[in-house]
Amino acid sequence: MSDAEKGGFIAKVIGPKRRWREYQARVRHLPPNYRLAVGAIERYMMYFVPADGDSDASRFEDLADLFEQAAADGTPIREIVGEDPVEFAEAFVKNYTEGGYVPARARRQLTDAIARAAGEDTGNDDKTA
């Protein structure tokens, strides 16, 4: 393997990891309710949206951008995601991928997690979302 090939390989392996760590650090600095909302959307996207290296990194970085700006502006979570967080997540993802199959349970978990992040009572004791 030539030095150029090694450099390209290393960039592919290390680049996305570095971007992921930077994204996670940004999310950790969000206020708790915004962090909870981002975590719920992140889980939804990770489990039910096809992976695509650079597109994934951009998607998560853009999600962080959106929530950082909203937190700075004091925008309520419901104004960001609306009343249907599944619809929000799927519309957000369409900018990056064709989308994928999403089971009803995942949709409910995302909806409940966003409701909790927005300070709403979900009537659901399951906090695993």
Secondary structure, DSSP 8 states (H G I E B T S, - for coil): --HHHHHHHHHHHHHHHHHHHHHHHHHHTS-HHHHHHHHHHHHHHHHHS---HHHHHHHHHHHHHHHHHHHHHT--HHHHH-S-HHHHHHHHHHTTS------HHHHHHHHHHHHHHTT---S------
